[in-house]
Amino acid sequence: MNLALDISESFKLSLSALVANKSRGALTALGIIIGIVAVITTMTAANGLKNTFRETFASIGSDVIYVSKRPWISMGPGFEFRNRKDITLAQSKKLQQRLQGRGVVNPSIGGMRNLKYRSKVLEDIRIMGTTEKQIIVSDMVPSTGRFLMPFDVEYKKNVAVIGSEIAKDLFGQSGAVGKIIKVGRHKFSIIGVMEEQGSSFFGGPNFDRQVFIPISTFSKTLGTRGGRANVSIAIKAPSPEEMADFEYEVIGEIRKIRGLKPAEKDDFSLNKLDTILSAYNNMMGVVVAVGLMITGISLFVGGVGVMNIMFVSVTERTKEIGIRKAIGAKRRSILMQFLFESSIICLFGGIIGLLISAAITQIINQTLMPASISPSIIVTALIISVVVGVISGIVPAYRAAKLDPIEALRYE
């Protein structure tokens, strides 16, 4: 009961002291405000980047393995990969046969070409030669029209499915389906428009600026020497749970198809969404660590400022402390009073920092990427504020609690 009364009394006294020195309290909280804004902005930006990254590359598929000549991400020299033999359409067909329907196999060939519709020209558009299975191995589907069909591939039809950004650039609000475009020197009839994926925030491929045509047509019209060009093979696993075992099976079958001996290294690369996610997590780990280090410095400077002001406050109120002790106040009451005072200053700074961060987050959300402050970030920021307040106030509060009442009453 006495402890509860001490806490209540100490809290009231600390509030009274802060109200009496509003300007000083506000200036003292400035360092904490800057630190909390830095903490929240760093954490919010990291979460926003993570979500944007996942959305950007969602069409790759988490249960899809991509067999390619080169790895998507490579830190070393590239000559080793350049010397590898191309992956061919014939090898893709053999893999489909060997897997016996356990996975969906979709070969594709990519190249950059100019696109033309009447007088409008779009430069460096990615043209993907693929099959009807493309929409099975990815999350992309047409918003209007249809996608490629087996007969389009079999009969080498000059048909195309275009990205949403290309449709806007060439046709505006009018319908694209049925229009004729030129890819290089060859005419293609548009049969569908893919739903919008959103442009890459990370300098990766823009899935809204690509065109899908039958892989057989790509081989015939765009100079890939009868299908002998380098092919990328996408294989969708039977289920996400079987992904690990299925990967080993794919590696084994590809090695057999490419005639590799047991002692020979793989002359192909297996790429997955996890490959990109791992590289991203490593990069963001460094970025967040640097951000939190800078944030820690800000909070440290803010905490030193609070500690300095609390020492000043103890010195100014030495006689008051002596009077309180003379009429029976215990050390813990004095200790709690100053701890409450420093904690309230930092908590006030934390709340102001939250409000500023909410405004910054809204700006980021409107201009750069989807971002929001999660409840966990709010709780973390407030806890950090209180902890900084307690740490900053503990030494001045202890010094106040240890004052001799007689010496304190004599102080002027």
TAFEN-V314970 format. One record per residue. RES is the residue in three letters. PSI is psi in whole degrees, 0 to 359 (none if undefined). Layout:
res,psi
RES,PSI
RES,PSI
//
This chain:
res,psi
MET,313
ASN,322
LEU,318
ALA,320
LEU,320
ASP,317
ILE,315
SER,315
GLU,317
SER,321
PHE,316
LYS,318
LEU,321
SER,321
LEU,319
SER,318
ALA,320
LEU,321
VAL,324
ALA,339
ASN,60
LYS,312
SER,316
ARG,319
GLY,318
ALA,316
LEU,323
THR,323
ALA,348
LEU,317
GLY,321
ILE,321
ILE,312
ILE,317
GLY,316
ILE,321
VAL,319
ALA,317
VAL,307
ILE,317
THR,319
THR,311
MET,320
THR,316
ALA,319
ALA,316
ASN,318
GLY,317
LEU,319
LYS,314
ASN,319
THR,320
PHE,313
ARG,319
GLU,320
THR,318
PHE,17
ALA,328
SER,346
ILE,325
GLY,127
SER,346
ASP,28
VAL,134
ILE,134
TYR,120
VAL,118
SER,164
LYS,322
ARG,154
PRO,152
TRP,322
ILE,124
SER,132
MET,338
GLY,189
PRO,152
GLY,1
PHE,329
GLU,321
PHE,327
ARG,328
ASN,356
ARG,152
LYS,146
ASP,149
ILE,135
THR,166
LEU,324
ALA,320
GLN,326
SER,317
LYS,319
LYS,321
LEU,318
GLN,318
GLN,318
ARG,327
LEU,345
GLN,44
GLY,4
ARG,338
GLY,155
VAL,122
VAL,125
ASN,110
PRO,152
SER,153
ILE,137
GLY,150
GLY,156
MET,129
ARG,161
ASN,146
LEU,139
LYS,137
TYR,111
ARG,242
SER,356
LYS,134
VAL,129
LEU,125
GLU,151
ASP,55
ILE,136
ARG,121
ILE,123
MET,116
GLY,120
THR,192
THR,181
GLU,345
LYS,356
GLN,317
ILE,349
ILE,319
VAL,351
SER,172
ASP,11
MET,134
VAL,157
PRO,143
SER,328
THR,154
GLY,211
ARG,170
PHE,182
LEU,148
MET,162
PRO,322
PHE,334
ASP,319
VAL,315
GLU,319
TYR,13
LYS,51
LYS,144
ASN,71
VAL,156
ALA,145
VAL,122
ILE,157
GLY,160
SER,324
GLU,322
ILE,318
ALA,318
LYS,317
ASP,321
LEU,324
PHE,352
GLY,232
GLN,349
SER,158
GLY,143
ALA,331
VAL,130
GLY,346
LYS,156
ILE,127
ILE,164
LYS,128
VAL,107
GLY,238
ARG,359
HIS,140
LYS,141
PHE,141
SER,129
ILE,125
ILE,350
GLY,160
VAL,128
MET,150
GLU,153
GLU,134
GLN,335
GLY,137
SER,153
SER,131
PHE,353
PHE,16
GLY,11
GLY,193
PRO,142
ASN,104
PHE,347
ASP,355
ARG,52
GLN,158
VAL,134
PHE,129
ILE,162
PRO,138
ILE,329
SER,323
THR,321
PHE,313
SER,323
LYS,320
THR,333
LEU,24
GLY,49
THR,22
ARG,56
GLY,33
GLY,7
ARG,5
ALA,167
ASN,124
VAL,146
SER,134
ILE,122
ALA,129
ILE,116
LYS,126
ALA,155
PRO,325
SER,157
PRO,328
GLU,332
GLU,7
MET,313
ALA,310
ASP,322
PHE,325
GLU,315
TYR,322
GLU,317
VAL,316
ILE,314
GLY,316
GLU,319
ILE,322
ARG,318
LYS,315
ILE,322
ARG,5
GLY,35
LEU,138
LYS,159
PRO,325
ALA,348
GLU,146
LYS,157
ASP,134
ASP,35
PHE,169
SER,140
LEU,123
ASN,144
LYS,168
LEU,325
ASP,330
THR,314
ILE,318
LEU,320
SER,314
ALA,319
TYR,315
ASN,321
ASN,316
MET,313
MET,331
GLY,318
VAL,314
VAL,313
VAL,320
ALA,316
VAL,317
GLY,317
LEU,328
MET,315
ILE,320
THR,318
GLY,321
ILE,318
SER,315
LEU,324
PHE,314
VAL,317
GLY,318
GLY,321
VAL,321
GLY,317
VAL,317
MET,319
ASN,315
ILE,324
MET,324
PHE,318
VAL,317
SER,318
VAL,317
THR,316
GLU,331
ARG,25
THR,316
LYS,321
GLU,318
ILE,318
GLY,318
ILE,315
ARG,318
LYS,324
ALA,330
ILE,12
GLY,5
ALA,135
LYS,164
ARG,320
ARG,330
SER,316
ILE,317
LEU,312
MET,324
GLN,312
PHE,330
LEU,319
PHE,319
GLU,312
SER,323
SER,321
ILE,321
ILE,313
CYS,323
LEU,320
PHE,315
GLY,321
GLY,319
ILE,315
ILE,318
GLY,322
LEU,316
LEU,318
ILE,318
SER,323
ALA,321
ALA,317
ILE,317
THR,321
GLN,320
ILE,316
ILE,318
ASN,325
GLN,332
THR,327
LEU,303
MET,163
PRO,127
ALA,144
SER,155
ILE,116
SER,157
PRO,324
SER,323
ILE,320
ILE,311
VAL,316
THR,316
ALA,317
LEU,321
ILE,317
ILE,319
SER,312
VAL,318
VAL,317
VAL,320
GLY,316
VAL,314
ILE,319
SER,330
GLY,351
ILE,317
VAL,310
PRO,320
ALA,319
TYR,320
ARG,319
ALA,319
ALA,333
LYS,353
LEU,140
ASP,128
PRO,323
ILE,313
GLU,322
ALA,322
LEU,333
ARG,346
TYR,138
GLU,none
//
